[in-house]
Amino acid sequence: MTGLNLIDSSIIIIYLLITLAVGLMMTRKASQSLDNYYLGGRSLPWYMLGMAGMASWFDLTGTMIITSFLYMLGPKGLFIEFRGGAVLILAFLICYTGKWHRRSGCMTGAEWIAYRFGTGTEAKWMRFFKAFMTVVATIGMLAYLIRGTSLFVGMFVPFSPIWITAGIVAFCTLYTMMAGFYGVVLTDLVQGAIVLIACIIVSIMAFNLVPDTATLSSLAETVTGNSTWISSMPRWHTEMPAGYEMYETLILFAAFYLLRNVIGGFGTGDENRYFGARSDRDCALQSMLQGVTVAFRWPMMIGFAIMGLFLINSLFPNVDKAEEAAAIIKTYNPDVEQGFWHELTTNVINSPDKYNPTMIAQLEETLGAEWPKRLPVVSYSGTINPEQILPAVLLNSVPTGLRGLLIVSMLAAMMSTLTGEVNKSSAQVVKDIYQNSLRPHAKNRELIIVAYLSTAAIVAASFWMGISAKNINSLWGWIIMSLTAGGLAPYVLRLYWWRCNAWGQIGGTVLGGIGAVSQRIWAPEMNELYQFSLMTGLSFVGTIGLSYMTVATPMPVLRNFYKTTRPFGWWGPLRKEIEPSLFAKWRTEHKNDISALPFVLVAQVTLFLMPMQIVIKTYDAFFMTLPIFLAAAFGVYWFWWRNLPPKDNPGTDRADPLAQIHE
């Protein structure tokens, strides 16, 4: 293993020191109140919130897993990432769900429960369950990030990747504790800029590496076995390597992932960035900025995939050697589990003298004198591990100095996502579990201390779960297609159906959540399509069934919600109370929001696809995609941009979340 030299290491250390200094500077301001700690005082401009959103989507582990699918499939790997990596829910946030949540005046998604369902016993229980399930989901998400980080850092340092990851996570936790939302957003702005620079550099490097489309196609088929690598269109049957056979029916999976994102998108918006936005206009603009800037991620990832093809071709002219190497290690380490495979191979590379000399000799005979350079990309199943392509490229194919900058950009992406997720989840522990259920009269200092403790506990639980996961793809699949799918019905129906009540929310959340956790424990290998269908079905049955079996939400609560949020959907009893001329304005807004949605979705997907087509030099495909993008962009302009609130009246009205108490 080559490792990092002094220049690369210095760049990384300087970046971490600057980040820590920012955290110390923000501590006093963040600790003034919970509103400052979690929402930045609701005074941050839209471009800072937008860059924070981009940075939170641009996570290290996600970048590694998407790069792995682009390495295996070419640009059509985008369609697998309809499950989450393509951030299709941004279209809903752009069009209307972001502003709907901002209008509530709430601090957290669970506090929003009281705004929507009142403060009765069932609503308090729902607020508790909502916060609890958010914490569980966050732990799963952070475990996914931590697992990817351990795979990443193991390539670069001669120490245990688990302990190095623990140090990085501890650093991020300390920073989040000190800086709150102010620091999270401020560093996201800097980290986002670093990431965008890295995107441009990698894209240019990969573009210059591709001689022509035919040569790239031949190379990709030799390395991956995929004969349609350069094609942008998914087929019913797609060649996939061992361990990924379930994705061979790519069109079917893309359709299910699209359905999952459409259903989930209808309920999005309960995020700090939207609760803390200054106006409806700022909600829309920050979402647009997120979509445009995250598009830079895709040419960078296809760039890493291209460099990975050239690298693996040079390291493994005979890919059968990878299977032989894996068999040798398992022979001498028969008890190794898949989740700790990377830890073992890293230790073998860094400390070969601590292992059986015969095993080391056989590895050298099989992989050659440069076996420490080749072994990191050998998977547990004896294939090339696509999840290791990104760090392998950084280590072996990027020059000194630039390597340090790109590693910083990847660490920045990880830190942005981790700090944002921890901040959001800790807010729900403090506001919705501790203050709401245990200590309603707690002082600010006490609440800030609880924020520190909850942050540390969430990260500790995530770390344990992350280091024991088999691979990052299976963990991500469970989070998206099982855990969060188990909460889709209560997440969506609360916004569109007046009869959905707190008991229904509890029923859907608990039934779907129990199903997802049970599946992870007793049926971890369940197909993702079955996971999605089962958990989504459980959540809808629980929500609709228990809503009808119990009394409706009190009318004053519904009236306050409906008049301040102004949603569309099934609101018959309340719609009749709205003055006709006012409701006509609402209908015009709703019509434009709904009409803009499909155009934004198409524009987003094509915006991600076109830069990849340029990088791999499939210009014919690019000029077929461009007219589709331009037509969608015109629809976005006509139905969305023209109808944004003006600067002089950007939509700054915000509700009192508990106004119905005073009625």
N, C-alpha and C positions, 0 to 999 in steps of 0.2 A: 504494500500500500504506500503510495507516494506521500500522502499527507500534505499539510500546509507548510509553506515556508514563512520566513519572518515577515515579509511584506504583506502577504495575505492575512496572517494572524494579527498584524498590527492594525490593519484596516478594520477587522472585526472587533478588536478590543476598543479602538477609538469610538466606533459606532455605539457599542454597549455603554461606554462611559458617558457619552453625550446623552443617550436616552435616559440613564439614571439621573443625570443632572437635571433634565427637564422634569422628571418625576418629583425631585426635591423642590424645585421651583414652584410646582403646582400644588404642593401639599396644603399650604395655608388656605389658598383660595378654594380648593375642593372641599375642605373640611368645615366651611362656614355653615353649610346646611345640607340636608339630603338633596334638595333641588339642585344645588351647585355640584354636589358629589356625583349625582347620577345623570343629570340633564344639562350640565353646564349653564345653569341659570336661565335656560330657554332663550339664550341671547346669541348663540353661535350662528354665523352666516351660513347660507345654503351651500356655498362651495366647500367650506370646511366639513360640513356634515356629509356632503356628497363624496369627497375624497376619503372620509372615514368609512363610508359605506363600501366604496371600491376596495379599500384596503382590507376590510373585514371579509369580503367575498374572495379576495385574492390570497387564500391561505396556502401555506407550504405543502401540507399533505394533499390538498385538492389538486394543486399544481402537479405534484408527483403522480397522482393516480390518473389525471387527465392525460398527462404526457405519456403514461404507459399505454393508454388506449389509442392515442394518436400514433404511437410507435407500432402498435399491433395492426391498426386499421387504416391509418392515414387520416385525411380530413373528415371522413365519415364517422370517426370516433366521437365527433361532436354530438351525434344522435344518441349515443349511450348516455352522454352527460345531460340529456334532457331530464334525468332523474334529479339533478341539483346543480351540477357544475356549470350549466349554461344559464343559470339564474333567471329562468323564464318568469318567475314570480315578480321580477322587476317591472314587467309590463303592467301588472295590476297596481303596484305601488305608484307608478308613474301616472296612471289614469285616474285612480280615485281612492284606493284603500289607505294610502298614506295620509291623505288629508282628512279622511273620515276619522282616523284615530287621533290625529292632532287636535281636532275640534273638541275632543272629550275633556281636555285639560288634565288628563291623568299623568302619573309618573311611570307606571308599569302596566303590563298587560293584565296582571291579576287585580290591580286597583280598578282597572277598567270594568271588571266583573261587577263591582258595586255600582258603578255608573250605569251599567246595562241591566242588572238584575236586582238592585237595591241592597239593603243591609239586613235582611231577614236571616234567620238561622241557616237556611239552605244556601243563601248567597255567600254567607261567611264561609261555609264549608266548601263551596265551589271555589272561592278565592284561595282557600288553603290548598285544595287539590290542584288548582291551576298553577300555583306557585311551585308546589311539590313536583308536578310533572315537568314543569319548565326546568327545574334543577336537574331532574333525571335526564332530560333530553340534553341539557348542557353538558352534563358529565359524559354522556355518550359522545357528543360532538368533540369535547376536549380530549377524550380518550383516543379518538380518531386522529386528532392533531398530534397528540403526543406519540402515538405509534409511528406516524409518518416522520416526525422529527428524529426519533431514535434510528430509523432506517437511514435518514439523511446524514446525521452527524457521524454515524459509524464509519462512513467513507473517509472522513477527514482527520480523525484524531486517534492517537494510539492508546486509547483508554476505553473502558466499558461504555458503549453507547447509552446504556440505561442510566448510568450515573451522570454522564454529560448532559443527557436530556433532563434529568432531575435538576441539575444546576441551572439550565436555561429556563425551565418552567418556574423554578423558585425565583429567578430574577424577574420574570414577567409578573409573577404574583406580587412581589414586593412593589414593583412599579405601579400595578393596578391599585393596590392598597393606598399608596401615597397620593397618586395623581388624580384618581377619580375620572369622571367623564371629560373634564378639561384636558387632562394629560393624554387620555386615550385619543381624543380628536386631534390634539396638536401633534403628537408623534405620528398618528396616521397620516397627517398631511405631509410630513417629511418622508415617512416610509413609503407613502404612495408615490411621491416624486422619484424616489430611488428605484422603486419597482418599475415605473414607466420607462426610466432610462435603461434599465436592464432589458426590458421587453424590446426596445428599439435595437439595442446592441446585438442581442441573440438573433433577432429576426434577420438583421443584415448579414451576420456571420453565416447563418444557414442558407440564405439566398445565394451568397457567393460560393457556397460549397456545392450547390446543385449544378452539375454541368448541363443537363437537359432532362426533360421529363422521361424519356425512354430509359436513360441510364439509371435514374432514380427508381423507376418502376422495377427494373431488373434487379437492382440491389435490394429493394424492399422484399421482393418475392424470394430471393435467395436467403435473406436473414430471417424473415418472419413466416414465410410460406404463404403469404397473402398475395394472390395474383391480381387483385383489383385495388392495390394499396393507394394508387393516385386518384381513384375515383371518389367524387364527393357524394355520390348517391348510394344509400344503403340498399342491400339486396335481401331477398328473403332468407338466403343461406349465405353466411359469411364465414370464411375460415378463421378459426380461433385456436390458440395454442392450449396445451394441457393446463387445466385449472380454470379456464375461461370458456369452456364449451357451452355453458348455459346461454351465452350471448350470440350463438350462431344464428338464431332467428332474429337478426338485428332489427328488422322493421317492426316485428311484434313488440320487442322491448321498447323501441322508441315510442310506439303508440301508447303503451302503458305508462311510460315515464311522462309523456306529454299529458295524458289524462290526469296523472297524479299531480303534476304541477298546475294544471288548470284548476282542479278542485282545491288544491292548497292555496293557490294564488288568490282565490275569492275571499280568503280569510286573513290575508297578511296585513301587516301594518303596525302591530303592537311592539314596536322597537323604540329604543331610546332616541334614535335619530328623528323619528316622526313625532313622538311626544314632545321632544325638545325643540322642534322647528318653530320659527317665528310666525309663519303664515302658511296659508294653503299654497300660495305661489312658490314659497321656498320648498315645500314638500315635493312639488312637481319637479322643480329645477334640480334639487339634489338627487332625485331618482334618475333623471335624465343623465346627469353627470356620471352617476355610478355606471349606467349602461354603456355610455360612450367610452369611459376610461377602462372598464373591465374588458372591453373588446381588444385592448392591446395585449391581453394575456394570451389570446389564441395564436397569433403568429409566433410569439415567443415559445409556446409549448410545442407547436409543430416544428419549430426550429430545433429545440432540444431533441425531439423525436428523430429528425433527419440526422443530426450529429450522432445520435445513438445508433442509427443504422450503420453509419460508417465505422463507428467505434467497435460495435459487436462483430462486424465483418472482419475487422483486423484482429480482434482478440480471440475469436472463435471461428476460424475457417471451417472447422468441423464441430458442429454444435453437439454431436454425440459425446464429446469430451465433458460437457457440463453434467450429463447424466452419470457418467463414470465417476466424476469428482464427488457428486452428492452421495453416491453409493459408498464410496470410500469413507467419507465422514460418518455416515450412519453405521457402517460396520464397526467403527471404533467408538462410536457414541450412540449406542442403540436406544438410549432413553431420551434423546433430544426431542422436544416437542416443536411443532411448527412455529409457534409463537416466539420461541427463543432461538430459532435457527440463525438469525442474523447476529445475535449476541455471541453465539458459539463461533461462527465463521470469523467474526471480527477478532475475537480472542485468539483463534488459531493463527490468523495473519500477523497479529501484533506480538504474540508470545509463542512462537512455534516450539521453543525449547521446553514448554510446559506440557506438551502433548506427545503422544506415542511417536517415536522417531520413524517407525515403519509407515505410519499414516502420512507423515510429512513427506517421506521419500516417495510414496505412491502418488501423492498429490503433485509433486514436482515432475514425476515421470509422466503423469497424465496431462497436466496443464502446461508443462514446460518450466523453464527457469523463472518466468514472470508469473508464476502461479498466484503470488499475493495480489497481483493486479487483476487477475481473472476471477478469482474465487468470490469477490464481493457480489458479482451479478449472477451467481449460481443459486437457483431457488431450491427450496426444500424438496420439490418434486423432480429436480434434476433438469429443469429447463432454464432458459435465460429469464431472470426475474424482471419483468417489465417495470415493476415499481421502483427498481434501482437505477433505471436508465438516466434520470435527471442528475442525481449526484455523481454517477459514474462519468457522465459527460463533463460535468464541472471539474472533476478531479483530473481527467485524462485529456480533455480536448480544448481546454480554455487556458490561455497564457496567464502567467503570474501577474498579480495586480488586478487584472480584470476578473480573475477567479475570485479574489477577495471581495470585490464589489458585488459580484453576482451572488456569492454566498450571503453577504449582508442583505441583499434584496430578498433572498429566500427567507432568511431569519426575520427580516422586517415583516414579510407577509405572514409568517407564523405568529409573531408577536401581536400584530394588529388584530388578527382573528381571535387569539386567545384572550387578550385584554378586553376586547369588546364583548365577547361571550361571557366572561367572568363578571364584568361590570353589570351586564343585564341580569344575570342570574342572581348575583349577590343582592341586587336591588329588590328582587322579589322575596328573598329570604328575610331581609330587614323590614321592608315595608309591609309585606303581605302575610308573613308567618309570624315574625317576632313582634312587630308593633301592632299589627291588627289582631292577633290571636293571644299573645302572651303579655306584652307590656305596652298598652295603648298610651300611657302617659310618660314613656321613656324620654329622657332629655337627649339633646343632639349629640353630646359627647358619648353617651351610652350607645346610641344607634351607630355612630361611626365605628366604635370598637367592635360591635356586632358585625358591621360590614367587613372589617378586617378579618375577624375570625371565620365568617362564612366564606369569604374568598379563599382562605387557606384550606378550609375543609373541602370545598368543591374541587379545588385543584388536586388535593391529595387523593380523593376518590377517583378522579379522572386518570391520574397517573397510574394507579393500581390497575384499572381496567385496560388502559392503553398498552401497557407493557406485556400483558398476557394475551392480547389479541393475536390471531393467526396471521392476518394480513389486513391491510388498510381497506382493500376493496370490500371484503365481507363485512367489515365493521360499518363502512359507509352505507352499504346496501341495507343493513339492518336499521340504521338510523332513519334513512329516508323512506324505505318501503315497509317498515314494520312499526317502529316506535312513533315516528311523527304521523304515519298513516293512521295509527290508532287514535289520534286526536283530531282527525280532519273534520268529522261531522260537527262536533261542538264548536270548532274553530270557525267553520263556515256559516252554519245555520244561525248563529247568534246575530249576524249582521243583516240577514235577509228575511227572517221569519219571526213575526211578532209572538207566536205561540211558544217558541223555544224558551224554556225557563231554566232556572238554576239547577233544579233537580235533573232536567234533561242533560245539562252540561256535565253534572256529576256522573250520570249514567254512562254517557258516551266516553268521558275521559277515563273513568275507572275501568269500564269493560274493555276499551281499546288498549289502555295501558297494561292491564293484567295480561291480556292476550299477547302483547308484544314482548313483555318480559318473560312470560312463560315460554314463548316460542324460542327466545334466545337461549333459555336454559335447557329445554328438552328437545327442541328441533332446530338447532343452529344452522343446519344445512338446507333448510327449506328454501325452495325456489323463490326468488324475489317477487315474481308475479303472484304466487300463492300468498306470500306474506302481505302484499298490498291488498289483494282482494279480501282476505280474511279479516285483517285489522280494520280496513275501511268499513267493511260490512258490520263488524261488531260496533264500531263507533256510531254508525248511523242508527242501528237498531237500538242501542242504549239511549241515544239522544232523543230520537223521535218517540220511542216507546214511553220513557219516563216523563217526557214533557206532557204527553197526552194523559198519563195516569195521575198527574198532579195538577194543582191549581196554577193558573196563569200568573205571570209577573204582575204586581200591582200597577194599575193604569197610570198613576202619577210618575212612576219610574219610567215606564215605557214612553210616556208623553215627553218627558225631559230628554230621554235618549233620542227619540225620533226627531224632535224639533231642533236639536243642536247638531246631531250627526248628519241628518238629512240623507238617509240611505234610500236606495230603491229596493224592490222586492215585494214580499207578501206582508204589507202593513195596512190591510183594509180598514180595521177599526180606527186607526190613527190618521190615516190619509184623509178621512172625511172631515176631520177637525181643522185641516189646513185651509186657509183662505184661498179661493180658486186662482187669483192672480199670482199669489206667492207660489202655489204649487205648480203653476205653469212654468215659472222660472226654474224650479227644481227639476221638472221633467226635461226641460231643454238641456240642463247640465247633465242629467243622467243619460240622455240620448247621445250627447257628444262623448261622454266617458265610455259608454258601451261600444259606440261605433269606432272609437280610436283603438280599442283594445286589440283586435286582430291585426291591425296595421302595425302597432308597436311590436307585437310578437314576431311578425314576419320580418320587420326591419331589424330587430335584434338578432335573429338567427342568421340572416344574410350578412349582417355587419360582422358577425363572428366568422363566417365562412369565407368571405372574400379575401381577407388578408392571408389566410392559409393557402388559398389557391394561388395567390401571387408568389408566396415564398417557395412553393413547390413548382412554380412556373407552368401551371395548367391554365394558360390564358384563355383557352376556349371555354373552359368551365367558368372562369371569372366573368367573361362577357355574357354568359348565359344567366349568371346570378345577378349581375349589376342592374338590369332592367327591373327585376323583381324587387330589389332593394329600393330603387328610385320610385317605383309605384307605391311601395309601402311608405316611404318617406313622405311622399305627397299626402297620403292619407293621414299620417301623423300630423303634418302641418295643418291640414284642413280641419280635422276634428279635434285636435288637442292644442297645438301651439297657438292658433288664432283665438282660442277660447280660454287661455290662461287668465287668471285675475290680473288686472293692470297693476303697475308698480305703485300707483297712488292709492289703490284700494286692494291690497293683495290677499285679503281674507284673513284678518287677524283675530276675529271673534273666537273665543275659546270658552267652553262651558265650565260651570262649577260642577265637578263630578258628583257631588252629593246634594245638588240643589233640591232634589225631591224630598229630602229630609225636612226642609223648612216649609214645605207646602202644607 
